[in-house]
Amino acid sequence: MSHVSLKNLKKSYDGKTDVLAGINLEIEDGEFVVLVGPSGCGKSTLLRMLSGLEEISGGDLEIDHARVNELPPAQRGIAMVFQSYALYPHMNVYKNMAFGLKIQGAGKDEIDRRIRHAAGILKIDHLLTRLPRELSGGQRQRVAIGRAIVREPKLFLFDEPLSNLDAALRVQTRLEIAKLHRDLNATIVYVTHDQVEAMTLGDKIVVMHDGHIQQAGTPLELYQRPANLFVATFIGSPKMNLLEGVVTNASASGMTVTLAGGQVLSTEVDGTRAAAGDRVTVGIRAEHLWENQDGSERFAGTVNLVEHLGEANYLYVTLTTGHDVVVRGHGDREVGLGDAIRMSAPSAAFHVFDRDGVAFTRLKPGNLRSSKG
């Protein structure tokens, strides 16, 4: 385990434009931290700076309270698992896992002990004599993880390790990584663009965009209290529905908003920094639009598309206000294109964002039954 501290960490390639602009983050002992964001947001660059593969342009990186900015990778006590597996094709699994330990000068018995231990954890004992070409993609990834485990590092770094696997293997390997974290009680920093991986694996999720941290917190914190529009639409699938409107009335106990089509919504957010006439964006998640149920706010619209998922379906609806929304409906209900639909939503489910995209504080986040409830 290891504590990691990033203090105003910066990365610039030309000395003028910051790829990472002052990253501040605390990673606690044994914490599983997931860096997530769209391509080009800086998450992989940040991981490579942690590993020592990228130079740090500014700020301080501390591992266990010791500054490591100038330390080479081999002296940082880290182990990295790459997207591409990076296995030596001419070496069998045992030799791949042993190679780094031999370079470090570990004894033969110690190497064998560590390899057998890691292979047992990952259930690859029977693969130790095979070459990489004789393994499936999931097996190769487990070997790459095993090669990291045998080093007994302070910090594990994962760079999109599941992106080369098919859907079924991604789910299986994701479960194995979660179990590995519990078994080793390891400090892990994990990069992905897949928000499902982020939500299911992370103790803490760090959402990045354009070289900045947009928000860091537990999965539920980010889902129930997104700090801004970017986080609100990035976290959650399908993404949050957005409705444009104007503030009618605002106070510490709530806010009323008039939508573009004239409908007035009551929302349970702290409106003390808003005033009548302010332009805002109202957000509502698909599972909180309840088809054919009573609620404090009612909507009507027409179904344009239906996605059947078995136990549920997603209805793509154009409201009478002109807004397009996605509704999570019952999977066993037949809905046709062009059908009229009526929905309701509780006032506590609405998120509200100001004209700069910053969220107003919700007064009662969470504890909302879904459309299936």
VEXKELO-699543 format. One line per 2 residues: number of its first residue (from 0); their letters; for each residue x, z, y of N, C-alpha, C. Coordinates in pm, whole numbers. Layout:
VEXKELO-699543
NUM	a	X Z Y X Z Y X Z Y  ...
//
This chain:
VEXKELO-699543
0	ms	84 0 -120 0 0 0 87 0 125  25 -47 234 102 -51 358 8 -60 477
2	hv	49 1 587 -23 -11 714 44 -120 797  -38 -209 854 14 -321 933 -48 -315 1072
4	sl	34 -333 1172 -13 -329 1310 33 -454 1384  -61 -524 1445 -32 -642 1527 -61 -606 1672
6	kn	42 -614 1755 29 -572 1894 60 -688 1987  -46 -743 2047 -32 -853 2142 50 -968 2084
8	lk	27 -1000 1959 106 -1101 1888 73 -1241 1940  177 -1319 1970 158 -1452 2027 240 -1556 1950
10	ks	186 -1677 1950 260 -1790 1891 243 -1911 1981  357 -1970 2019 358 -2089 2102 466 -2182 2051
12	yd	436 -2311 2042 535 -2408 1994 610 -2477 2106  549 -2481 2226 616 -2549 2336 652 -2453 2450
14	gk	626 -2326 2429 656 -2227 2532 551 -2219 2640  449 -2304 2633 346 -2306 2737 207 -2278 2680
16	td	172 -2347 2571 39 -2335 2514 41 -2237 2397  -40 -2132 2407 -45 -2032 2300 -138 -2080 2189
18	vl	-83 -2091 2068 -166 -2117 1950 -239 -1989 1912  -168 -1877 1925 -228 -1744 1911 -204 -1669 2040
20	ag	-310 -1622 2101 -300 -1568 2237 -326 -1418 2239  -226 -1339 2201 -238 -1195 2213 -328 -1133 2108
22	in	-287 -1137 1981 -367 -1083 1871 -338 -934 1855  -443 -853 1861 -432 -709 1838 -519 -670 1719
24	le	-456 -610 1617 -530 -580 1495 -459 -469 1418  -537 -376 1364 -483 -270 1277 -537 -293 1136
26	ie	-446 -297 1038 -482 -312 897 -440 -184 827  -538 -112 774 -511 19 716 -458 9 574
28	dg	-396 118 527 -347 125 389 -460 94 291  -437 0 199 -534 -31 96 -652 -113 142
30	ef	-649 -163 264 -763 -238 318 -754 -385 280  -869 -444 252 -880 -588 224 -934 -654 350
32	vv	-844 -725 421 -880 -788 548 -886 -939 529  -997 -999 570 -1015 -1144 557 -1011 -1207 695
34	lv	-921 -1304 713 -916 -1384 836 -999 -1509 812  -1100 -1529 894 -1191 -1641 872 -1216 -1712 1004
36	gp	-1241 -1842 994 -1267 -1922 1114 -1255 -2069 1081  -1292 -2156 1173 -1285 -2299 1149 -1141 -2349 1144
38	sg	-1121 -2470 1096 -987 -2530 1092 -928 -2532 1233  -799 -2495 1243 -731 -2497 1372 -747 -2372 1454
40	cg	-813 -2269 1399 -836 -2148 1479 -713 -2058 1486  -614 -2078 1396 -492 -1999 1399 -478 -1900 1286
42	ks	-573 -1897 1191 -569 -1795 1086 -450 -1814 991  -420 -1938 950 -306 -1960 861 -173 -1938 934
44	tl	-169 -1975 1062 -49 -1948 1142 -22 -1799 1150  -128 -1720 1169 -113 -1575 1175 -62 -1521 1042
46	lr	-112 -1573 931 -66 -1528 799 81 -1560 780  123 -1678 822 263 -1718 808 354 -1634 898
48	ml	304 -1588 1010 381 -1497 1094 397 -1361 1026  292 -1316 957 303 -1191 882 408 -1203 772
50	sg	415 -1322 709 506 -1341 596 650 -1364 641  670 -1404 766 804 -1437 814 836 -1584 806
52	le	737 -1666 767 758 -1810 759 741 -1879 894  684 -1810 992 672 -1860 1129 733 -1757 1223
54	ei	808 -1804 1321 864 -1712 1420 754 -1658 1511  774 -1537 1558 681 -1473 1650 728 -1499 1793
56	sg	639 -1554 1876 676 -1589 2013 668 -1470 2109  584 -1374 2075 569 -1258 2162 491 -1149 2093
58	gd	505 -1025 2143 436 -913 2084 515 -851 1970  452 -756 1900 519 -682 1793 437 -685 1665
60	le	508 -701 1554 450 -690 1422 516 -571 1353  434 -473 1312 487 -353 1247 427 -339 1107
62	id	513 -312 1010 470 -279 874 519 -138 845  423 -49 816 455 94 797 533 148 916
64	ha	486 110 1037 536 163 1164 680 120 1196  730 21 1123 863 -34 1153 848 -177 1202
66	rv	911 -211 1315 902 -345 1371 978 -443 1281  911 -553 1245 971 -647 1148 979 -789 1204
68	ne	966 -805 1336 963 -939 1396 1076 -1029 1349  1196 -975 1342 1313 -1057 1309 1354 -1048 1162
70	lp	1284 -968 1083 1321 -956 942 1286 -1082 864  1373 -1130 774 1339 -1245 691 1232 -1206 588
72	pa	1162 -1305 532 1054 -1276 438 1094 -1182 325  1212 -1201 268 1254 -1123 152 1267 -974 181
74	qr	1281 -940 309 1300 -799 345 1174 -733 400  1063 -802 398 941 -746 456 854 -674 354
76	gi	884 -687 226 804 -622 123 669 -684 104  663 -818 121 536 -889 108 544 -985 -11
78	am	427 -1025 -60 418 -1130 -161 303 -1221 -121  325 -1352 -129 228 -1449 -80 179 -1538 -193
80	vf	47 -1559 -195 -16 -1650 -291 -65 -1771 -213  -12 -1890 -248 -41 -2011 -172 -160 -2087 -230
82	qs	-216 -2173 -148 -326 -2260 -190 -284 -2353 -302  -158 -2398 -301 -111 -2501 -393 -50 -2445 -523
84	ya	-61 -2312 -546 -6 -2244 -664 147 -2234 -657  217 -2347 -629 363 -2348 -613 435 -2294 -736
86	ly	394 -2338 -855 461 -2298 -979 572 -2398 -1013  679 -2349 -1075 786 -2437 -1120 740 -2510 -1246
88	ph	730 -2644 -1242 670 -2717 -1355 751 -2712 -1484  884 -2691 -1473 970 -2692 -1592 984 -2553 -1655
90	mn	924 -2451 -1593 932 -2315 -1645 798 -2273 -1703  800 -2198 -1813 675 -2147 -1866 625 -2032 -1778
92	vy	508 -1980 -1812 445 -1877 -1730 536 -1754 -1715  594 -1709 -1825 681 -1590 -1821 797 -1612 -1724
94	kn	862 -1727 -1734 977 -1753 -1648 936 -1772 -1503  818 -1831 -1478 769 -1841 -1341 752 -1703 -1279
96	ma	694 -1611 -1357 671 -1476 -1306 801 -1397 -1293  900 -1431 -1374 1026 -1357 -1374 1124 -1404 -1269
98	fg	1106 -1526 -1219 1209 -1589 -1136 1244 -1506 -1012  1143 -1464 -938 1169 -1388 -817 1237 -1256 -844
100	lk	1200 -1192 -955 1262 -1064 -990 1409 -1082 -1027  1441 -1193 -1094 1581 -1220 -1127 1664 -1240 -1001
102	iq	1607 -1311 -903 1677 -1332 -776 1706 -1198 -708  1611 -1103 -724 1628 -971 -663 1726 -884 -741
104	ga	1764 -929 -862 1859 -852 -941 1798 -748 -1031  1668 -759 -1058 1603 -663 -1148 1655 -679 -1290
106	gk	1659 -568 -1366 1706 -571 -1503 1606 -637 -1597  1656 -678 -1714 1572 -750 -1810 1453 -667 -1856
108	de	1475 -539 -1886 1366 -454 -1933 1262 -431 -1823  1309 -412 -1700 1218 -391 -1587 1135 -516 -1562
110	id	1199 -633 -1570 1126 -760 -1553 1018 -774 -1659  1054 -745 -1784 958 -758 -1893 841 -661 -1875
112	rr	871 -538 -1833 765 -440 -1811 666 -487 -1705  719 -535 -1593 631 -578 -1484 547 -699 -1524
114	ir	608 -793 -1594 535 -914 -1634 424 -879 -1732  454 -796 -1831 352 -758 -1929 238 -682 -1862
116	ha	273 -596 -1766 170 -520 -1694 80 -614 -1614  140 -705 -1536 61 -798 -1454 -22 -891 -1542
118	ag	37 -940 -1652 -36 -1030 -1741 -156 -960 -1803  -141 -829 -1832 -254 -754 -1887 -366 -739 -1785
120	il	-330 -712 -1660 -432 -699 -1555 -511 -829 -1538  -440 -942 -1542 -501 -1073 -1516 -550 -1143 -1642
122	ki	-528 -1078 -1758 -570 -1135 -1886 -509 -1273 -1911  -378 -1281 -1888 -305 -1405 -1917 -192 -1380 -2016
124	dh	-203 -1270 -2096 -100 -1238 -2194 -74 -1354 -2289  -181 -1424 -2329 -171 -1532 -2427 -117 -1661 -2368
126	ll	-91 -1663 -2236 -46 -1785 -2170 103 -1782 -2135  172 -1675 -2167 307 -1655 -2116 406 -1762 -2161
128	tr	382 -1826 -2274 476 -1928 -2323 435 -2070 -2283  325 -2085 -2212 279 -2219 -2175 343 -2267 -2045
130	lp	353 -2401 -2032 397 -2462 -1908 277 -2480 -1815  300 -2488 -1683 190 -2505 -1588 98 -2623 -1620
132	re	156 -2734 -1671 71 -2851 -1699 -28 -2826 -1813  -5 -2721 -1889 -93 -2688 -2001 -202 -2588 -1961
134	ls	-212 -2558 -1832 -307 -2459 -1783 -416 -2524 -1700  -533 -2461 -1696 -640 -2504 -1606 -609 -2457 -1464
136	gg	-687 -2505 -1368 -666 -2464 -1230 -681 -2314 -1211  -783 -2255 -1275 -803 -2112 -1264 -690 -2032 -1326
138	qr	-637 -2081 -1439 -524 -2013 -1503 -399 -2021 -1417  -375 -2137 -1356 -259 -2151 -1268 -267 -2055 -1151
140	qr	-389 -2040 -1096 -403 -1949 -983 -378 -1805 -1025  -421 -1767 -1145 -394 -1632 -1193 -244 -1609 -1216
142	va	-174 -1713 -1261 -29 -1702 -1275 37 -1681 -1139  -10 -1756 -1038 44 -1739 -902 18 -1599 -850
144	ig	-100 -1544 -880 -130 -1406 -839 -42 -1308 -916  -21 -1336 -1047 65 -1251 -1128 208 -1249 -1077
146	ra	256 -1363 -1031 392 -1370 -976 404 -1282 -851  293 -1269 -778 295 -1180 -661 289 -1033 -705
148	iv	207 -1003 -807 191 -864 -852 324 -806 -901  401 -886 -976 523 -831 -1037 625 -786 -932
150	re	615 -835 -812 708 -795 -707 675 -656 -653  555 -605 -689 510 -473 -641 529 -461 -490
152	pk	467 -553 -413 490 -557 -268 412 -450 -193  449 -430 -68 372 -345 21 244 -415 65
154	lf	251 -547 75 143 -625 135 126 -757 60  2 -786 18 -31 -914 -44 -91 -1008 62
156	lf	-45 -1132 64 -98 -1234 154 -154 -1348 70  -279 -1386 95 -345 -1495 24 -383 -1604 123
158	de	-335 -1726 102 -364 -1838 191 -459 -1936 123  -589 -1918 146 -695 -2002 88 -669 -2029 -61
160	pl	-660 -1925 -143 -619 -1944 -283 -723 -2010 -372  -849 -2019 -327 -954 -2070 -414 -999 -2211 -377
162	sn	-941 -2270 -274 -993 -2396 -223 -974 -2513 -319  -878 -2502 -414 -856 -2611 -509 -938 -2598 -637
164	ld	-1021 -2493 -646 -1098 -2469 -767 -1240 -2520 -752  -1304 -2552 -866 -1445 -2593 -859 -1533 -2471 -834
166	aa	-1662 -2495 -813 -1752 -2389 -768 -1757 -2272 -865  -1769 -2300 -996 -1778 -2193 -1095 -1650 -2111 -1100
168	lr	-1535 -2179 -1096 -1407 -2107 -1100 -1384 -2026 -974  -1434 -2076 -860 -1420 -1999 -736 -1490 -1865 -748
170	vq	-1611 -1867 -803 -1686 -1742 -819 -1614 -1648 -914  -1568 -1700 -1027 -1499 -1618 -1126 -1370 -1559 -1069
172	tr	-1290 -1643 -1003 -1162 -1596 -950 -1183 -1499 -835  -1290 -1521 -757 -1322 -1429 -648 -1349 -1288 -704
174	le	-1423 -1282 -813 -1450 -1153 -877 -1321 -1088 -928  -1230 -1171 -982 -1103 -1119 -1032 -1017 -1063 -919
176	ia	-1018 -1131 -804 -940 -1082 -689 -998 -950 -638  -1132 -940 -635 -1195 -815 -592 -1159 -701 -687
178	kl	-1161 -727 -817 -1125 -625 -915 -977 -588 -903  -893 -688 -878 -750 -664 -861 -726 -569 -744
180	hr	-799 -590 -636 -784 -503 -519 -820 -359 -553  -929 -342 -628 -969 -206 -667 -865 -143 -761
182	dl	-817 -221 -857 -723 -166 -956 -589 -128 -893  -540 -211 -802 -408 -188 -743 -414 -103 -616
184	na	-534 -90 -559 -550 -22 -430 -452 -81 -329  -443 -214 -327 -342 -285 -249 -392 -319 -109
186	ti	-299 -332 -17 -330 -386 115 -322 -538 106  -432 -605 143 -441 -750 127 -488 -813 257
188	vy	-421 -921 296 -469 -1008 405 -496 -1144 343  -618 -1190 362 -669 -1306 289 -725 -1407 388
190	vt	-677 -1530 383 -725 -1635 474 -821 -1727 401  -933 -1758 464 -1028 -1853 408 -1110 -1914 521
192	hd	-1165 -2033 494 -1263 -2091 586 -1404 -2071 532  -1414 -2011 411 -1542 -1994 342 -1598 -1856 375
194	qv	-1708 -1854 448 -1763 -1726 490 -1822 -1647 374  -1862 -1714 264 -1911 -1641 147 -1798 -1559 86
196	ea	-1679 -1618 75 -1562 -1543 29 -1536 -1425 122  -1544 -1450 251 -1517 -1344 348 -1615 -1229 333
198	mt	-1745 -1260 322 -1848 -1157 315 -1840 -1077 186  -1803 -1141 75 -1805 -1074 -55 -1675 -1000 -85
200	lg	-1564 -1040 -23 -1434 -980 -56 -1388 -875 45  -1415 -896 171 -1348 -818 275 -1406 -680 300
202	dk	-1316 -580 314 -1356 -453 375 -1374 -473 526  -1286 -558 581 -1292 -593 723 -1279 -745 735
204	iv	-1365 -805 815 -1358 -948 843 -1312 -967 987  -1216 -1056 1005 -1166 -1090 1138 -1204 -1235 1165
206	vm	-1297 -1257 1257 -1342 -1392 1290 -1256 -1445 1404  -1192 -1562 1380 -1102 -1620 1479 -1155 -1754 1529
208	hd	-1121 -1785 1653 -1159 -1913 1714 -1065 -1941 1830  -1004 -2060 1830 -915 -2103 1939 -805 -2002 1969
210	gh	-745 -1945 1863 -633 -1856 1881 -666 -1715 1924  -794 -1680 1926 -839 -1547 1967 -921 -1483 1856
212	iq	-918 -1351 1849 -1011 -1277 1764 -1143 -1264 1837  -1249 -1318 1776 -1381 -1309 1837 -1447 -1175 1805
214	qa	-1424 -1126 1683 -1481 -997 1643 -1416 -955 1512  -1395 -825 1495 -1345 -770 1369 -1433 -652 1331
216	gt	-1470 -646 1203 -1555 -537 1158 -1595 -557 1013  -1679 -469 962 -1727 -483 825 -1820 -603 816
218	pl	-1842 -656 696 -1935 -769 683 -2073 -742 744  -2128 -622 720 -2261 -592 774 -2259 -582 926
220	el	-2152 -527 983 -2142 -518 1129 -2146 -658 1191  -2072 -750 1134 -2068 -885 1188 -2201 -957 1169
222	yq	-2267 -929 1058 -2395 -995 1030 -2508 -938 1115  -2510 -807 1130 -2620 -742 1202 -2595 -728 1352
224	rp	-2468 -721 1392 -2435 -704 1534 -2326 -803 1576  -2349 -934 1568 -2248 -1029 1614 -2222 -1010 1762
226	an	-2093 -1017 1798 -2055 -991 1937 -2090 -1105 2030  -2097 -1226 1975 -2124 -1342 2059 -2187 -1454 1976
228	lf	-2219 -1562 2042 -2286 -1674 1976 -2200 -1737 1868  -2068 -1742 1890 -1982 -1803 1789 -1990 -1726 1658
230	va	-1975 -1595 1664 -1982 -1513 1543 -2120 -1522 1481  -2224 -1520 1563 -2361 -1523 1514 -2389 -1648 1433
232	tf	-2336 -1762 1478 -2363 -1888 1409 -2262 -1917 1300  -2146 -1851 1304 -2045 -1875 1200 -2071 -1790 1076
234	ig	-2114 -1665 1098 -2141 -1575 986 -2288 -1586 948  -2313 -1614 819 -2449 -1629 770 -2478 -1773 731
236	sp	-2546 -1791 618 -2581 -1924 570 -2725 -1923 519  -2812 -2010 575 -2786 -2102 684 -2757 -2026 815
238	km	-2702 -2097 911 -2663 -2029 1034 -2787 -1983 1112  -2765 -1889 1200 -2874 -1831 1278 -2950 -1937 1358
240	nl	-3084 -1925 1360 -3167 -2011 1444 -3153 -1967 1590  -3145 -2065 1680 -3128 -2036 1823 -3241 -2096 1904
242	le	-3297 -2016 1994 -3409 -2057 2079 -3372 -2031 2225  -3380 -2133 2308 -3346 -2117 2450 -3466 -2060 2526
244	gv	-3436 -1970 2622 -3545 -1912 2699 -3497 -1850 2829  -3591 -1786 2900 -3564 -1720 3028 -3619 -1578 3021
246	vt	-3542 -1483 3073 -3585 -1343 3073 -3706 -1325 3165  -3810 -1262 3111 -3928 -1229 3190 -3920 -1086 3243
248	na	-3876 -997 3154 -3864 -856 3192 -3753 -794 3107  -3677 -700 3165 -3566 -640 3091 -3547 -495 3133
250	sa	-3518 -410 3031 -3490 -269 3056 -3405 -216 2941  -3371 -88 2945 -3291 -29 2839 -3365 -25 2706
252	sg	-3496 -34 2709 -3576 -23 2586 -3617 -158 2529  -3583 -268 2595 -3620 -398 2540 -3617 -509 2643
254	mt	-3649 -629 2596 -3647 -747 2681 -3756 -843 2635  -3825 -904 2729 -3918 -1011 2696 -3859 -1143 2746
256	vt	-3875 -1246 2665 -3817 -1377 2693 -3924 -1482 2678  -3931 -1574 2774 -4023 -1687 2766 -3945 -1809 2718
258	la	-3988 -1865 2604 -3921 -1982 2548 -3956 -2107 2628  -3882 -2215 2600 -3901 -2341 2673 -4043 -2392 2661
260	gg	-4108 -2368 2545 -4245 -2416 2526 -4352 -2324 2580  -4313 -2212 2642 -4408 -2121 2702 -4437 -1995 2624
262	qv	-4393 -1986 2497 -4420 -1867 2417 -4335 -1750 2467  -4396 -1632 2470 -4327 -1511 2516 -4293 -1424 2395
264	ls	-4165 -1384 2384 -4118 -1300 2274 -4081 -1163 2327  -4112 -1060 2248 -4063 -926 2276 -3943 -900 2185
266	te	-3833 -852 2241 -3712 -826 2163 -3666 -683 2186  -3604 -624 2084 -3556 -486 2091 -3405 -486 2112
268	vd	-3367 -517 2237 -3226 -515 2276 -3213 -437 2407  -3093 -388 2432 -3066 -318 2558 -3051 -423 2669
270	gt	-3149 -430 2756 -3151 -532 2860 -3105 -484 2996  -3029 -374 3001 -2992 -317 3131 -2903 -409 3214
272	ra	-2828 -500 3151 -2743 -590 3230 -2808 -726 3252  -2939 -736 3225 -3013 -861 3246 -3113 -844 3359
274	aa	-3156 -956 3412 -3257 -955 3519 -3355 -1068 3494  -3476 -1052 3545 -3577 -1157 3532 -3524 -1288 3590
276	gd	-3544 -1396 3514 -3497 -1526 3556 -3365 -1568 3491  -3295 -1473 3427 -3170 -1508 3360 -3196 -1598 3240
278	rv	-3110 -1698 3222 -3119 -1784 3103 -3050 -1714 2986  -3116 -1713 2871 -3061 -1648 2753 -3087 -1736 2630
280	tv	-3020 -1700 2521 -3045 -1762 2391 -3092 -1654 2296  -3204 -1678 2230 -3258 -1584 2132 -3221 -1634 1992
282	gi	-3170 -1542 1907 -3134 -1578 1771 -3221 -1507 1669  -3253 -1577 1560 -3331 -1517 1451 -3282 -1579 1320
284	ra	-3253 -1495 1222 -3204 -1546 1094 -3319 -1596 1007  -3286 -1689 916 -3389 -1756 835 -3472 -1658 754
286	eh	-3411 -1551 703 -3484 -1457 617 -3576 -1365 695  -3566 -1366 829 -3652 -1281 910 -3767 -1358 975
288	lw	-3778 -1486 944 -3898 -1562 978 -3987 -1560 854  -4096 -1490 861 -4179 -1464 744 -4296 -1561 740
290	en	-4298 -1643 638 -4405 -1742 624 -4537 -1673 587  -4643 -1705 664 -4778 -1657 635 -4787 -1505 623
292	qd	-4712 -1433 704 -4720 -1288 707 -4742 -1243 851  -4802 -1125 863 -4824 -1071 997 -4694 -1013 1051
294	gs	-4674 -1030 1178 -4557 -974 1245 -4585 -964 1392  -4492 -906 1464 -4516 -885 1607 -4508 -1015 1686
296	er	-4435 -1114 1634 -4423 -1242 1703 -4463 -1354 1606  -4542 -1450 1652 -4593 -1555 1565 -4547 -1692 1611
298	fa	-4523 -1778 1511 -4477 -1914 1538 -4557 -2012 1453  -4564 -2134 1501 -4628 -2241 1423 -4542 -2365 1435
300	gt	-4545 -2449 1329 -4464 -2569 1333 -4497 -2662 1219  -4411 -2764 1202 -4428 -2867 1099 -4302 -2875 1014
302	vn	-4320 -2885 882 -4207 -2891 788 -4149 -3032 786  -4016 -3042 807 -3947 -3172 807 -3865 -3195 680
304	lv	-3819 -3086 617 -3734 -3097 499 -3744 -2967 421  -3736 -2978 288 -3738 -2861 201 -3617 -2866 109
306	eh	-3539 -2757 105 -3429 -2743 10 -3470 -2641 -95  -3485 -2685 -220 -3525 -2596 -329 -3400 -2535 -394
308	lg	-3395 -2402 -397 -3281 -2332 -455 -3320 -2251 -578  -3442 -2266 -627 -3487 -2191 -743 -3565 -2069 -701
310	ea	-3496 -1957 -682 -3565 -1833 -646 -3611 -1831 -500  -3563 -1924 -421 -3604 -1935 -282 -3596 -2081 -239
312	ny	-3655 -2111 -125 -3635 -2243 -67 -3611 -2228 83  -3547 -2330 140 -3525 -2331 285 -3609 -2442 345
314	ly	-3692 -2404 440 -3782 -2497 507 -3725 -2528 645  -3706 -2656 673 -3659 -2701 804 -3781 -2739 886
316	vt	-3804 -2663 993 -3932 -2668 1065 -3908 -2698 1212  -3994 -2784 1269 -3997 -2803 1414 -4114 -2724 1469
318	lt	-4083 -2626 1555 -4188 -2541 1613 -4266 -2616 1720  -4383 -2563 1751 -4463 -2623 1858 -4395 -2610 1994
320	tg	-4297 -2519 2005 -4220 -2505 2129 -4113 -2614 2141  -4092 -2692 2032 -3990 -2796 2032 -3860 -2756 1967
322	hd	-3843 -2627 1935 -3722 -2580 1869 -3722 -2613 1720  -3605 -2642 1665 -3589 -2661 1521 -3535 -2533 1461
324	vv	-3596 -2487 1351 -3553 -2363 1286 -3550 -2384 1135  -3479 -2293 1066 -3478 -2289 920 -3544 -2159 877
326	vr	-3634 -2169 779 -3710 -2054 730 -3680 -2035 582  -3653 -1913 540 -3635 -1884 398 -3771 -1850 339
328	gh	-3816 -1933 243 -3947 -1914 184 -3940 -1879 37  -4056 -1858 -24 -4066 -1827 -166 -4034 -1951 -248
330	gd	-3951 -1934 -351 -3909 -2047 -432 -4019 -2109 -514  -4124 -2032 -547 -4231 -2086 -632 -4346 -2145 -551
332	re	-4332 -2152 -420 -4438 -2208 -337 -4411 -2355 -310  -4510 -2439 -336 -4498 -2582 -311 -4524 -2611 -164
334	vg	-4428 -2671 -98 -4442 -2708 42 -4407 -2856 56  -4491 -2931 124 -4468 -3074 140 -4421 -3111 279
336	lg	-4354 -3225 290 -4311 -3274 420 -4433 -3302 506  -4425 -3260 631 -4536 -3281 723 -4638 -3170 721
338	da	-4624 -3073 629 -4719 -2962 623 -4708 -2874 747  -4823 -2826 793 -4824 -2727 901 -4789 -2591 842
340	ir	-4719 -2512 918 -4676 -2381 868 -4685 -2280 981  -4727 -2158 944 -4733 -2048 1039 -4638 -1939 992
342	ms	-4568 -1878 1086 -4468 -1776 1054 -4481 -1660 1151  -4418 -1548 1112 -4409 -1434 1203 -4271 -1373 1192
344	ap	-4237 -1290 1289 -4106 -1227 1290 -4116 -1093 1362  -4048 -989 1311 -4049 -860 1379 -3961 -863 1504
346	sa	-4003 -794 1606 -3926 -796 1732 -3786 -737 1714  -3769 -647 1615 -3638 -586 1592 -3537 -684 1533
348	af	-3585 -798 1482 -3495 -895 1417 -3427 -988 1516  -3473 -994 1639 -3418 -1090 1734 -3283 -1044 1791
350	hv	-3191 -1139 1801 -3066 -1121 1875 -3083 -1194 2008  -3020 -1144 2113 -3027 -1211 2243 -2885 -1222 2300
352	fd	-2852 -1340 2354 -2718 -1367 2408 -2732 -1417 2551  -2642 -1373 2638 -2649 -1416 2777 -2595 -1558 2792
354	rd	-2591 -1608 2914 -2554 -1748 2936 -2408 -1775 2898  -2325 -1670 2886 -2186 -1686 2842 -2171 -1668 2692
356	gv	-2283 -1644 2623 -2280 -1629 2479 -2252 -1489 2431  -2246 -1390 2521 -2218 -1252 2482 -2349 -1184 2442
358	af	-2346 -1110 2331 -2467 -1049 2278 -2509 -925 2357  -2641 -910 2374 -2697 -784 2418 -2708 -692 2296
360	tr	-2688 -564 2315 -2689 -469 2203 -2828 -456 2144  -2837 -478 2012 -2964 -458 1943 -2989 -308 1924
362	lk	-3112 -267 1943 -3145 -125 1935 -3169 -79 1793  -3216 -170 1706 -3248 -132 1568 -3201 -239 1470
364	pg	-3070 -260 1457 -3023 -359 1361 -3039 -310 1218  -3055 -404 1124 -3060 -370 982 -3198 -317 942
366	nl	-3209 -283 813 -3330 -225 754 -3453 -312 772  -3434 -443 779 -3547 -534 789 -3572 -597 653
368	rs	-3694 -592 606 -3722 -659 479 -3717 -808 501  -3674 -881 398 -3663 -1027 407 -3800 -1090 389
370	sk	-3803 -1225 399 -3929 -1299 383 -3984 -1286 243  -3902 -1236 148 -3950 -1220 11 -4006 -1080 -13
372	g	-3991 -993 91 -4029 -854 72 -4178 -831 77
//
